[in-house]
Amino acid sequence: MRYHIDTIPVWDAAKIDGECLLCALQRRVELQQIEYSLGASVMEPDVRIQVNKKGFCQHHQRMLFKGDNRLGHALMLESHLTETRGKLNKAFNDIRKAASGNSSFLDRLSGKAPSPAKAMEAAVQELDALCSTCIVCNAIEDNMNRYLHTFFHLYQNDSEFRKHFAQSKGVCLPHAVQLLKLAPHELPERELSAFADLICKLETEAFDRIQGDVSWFIKKFDYRFQAEPWKDSRDAVERSVNKLRGWCVGKEPKPEDRKST
């Protein structure tokens, strides 16, 4: 089939022969976004507007802090703090007003005014919103939605990709759930049964394999098995964690030789 800008990364991730090609794609996008955020984008007005508005979550602030551009990080923080400070003024005023029960006399008389507890709860939501957004998380979600669509496109139209995936180690459990949720929207009804069977088969085989590796890893700490080979169990803990919850520990799930962040 004809390859395009989205099919190439999906194929590259599939060829890693890892536990989850979608985790490989997600990590690739994440590292690209962190590099982009610490690079030329620092000076791009459109990007700075979004950074000022959304900021970064704790995890991605940590990755930015570990990056090689402390000045770029500081420049983004300066303008983000300025905008956040203005929003804090409004949020704190609303919280103080709600907590004190400072509503109009007519509202209190008619019973329309909420209790201080209810009013404060609503006001705190404004503050909570300032802690709940991340421009990198949004970019990852947008890119992964596109890659998931491309995955199904390849699965339907590229027999080589379908065969390769059928012989793979499957995907992590969260991405298996995501694929099964999207399948009814991406695949013709006649293909749903075969796809569901394939995902269930790949996950069952993967979990049986990993569970065996973990059991052997534990046995290797028993003196009776010290002379036995490790087989494929040396990284069983990392692979188990990543299979259960998506990649988060161990070797980078991507072709490039990048340092883990």
Secondary structure, 3 states (H helix, E strand, C coil): CCCCCCHHHHHHHHCCCCCCHHHHHHHHHHHHHHHHHCCHHHHCHHHHHHHHHHCCCHHHHHHHHCCCCHHHHHHHHHHHHHHHHHHHHHHHHHHHHHHCCCCCHHHHHHCCCCCHHHHHHHHHHHHHHHCCCCHHHHHHHHHHHHHHHHHHHHHHHCHHHHHHHHCCCCCCHHHHHHHHHHHHHHCCHHHHHHHHHHHHHHHHHHHHHHHHHHHHHHHCCCHHHCCCCCCCCCCHHHHHHHHHHCCCCCCCCCCCCCCCC
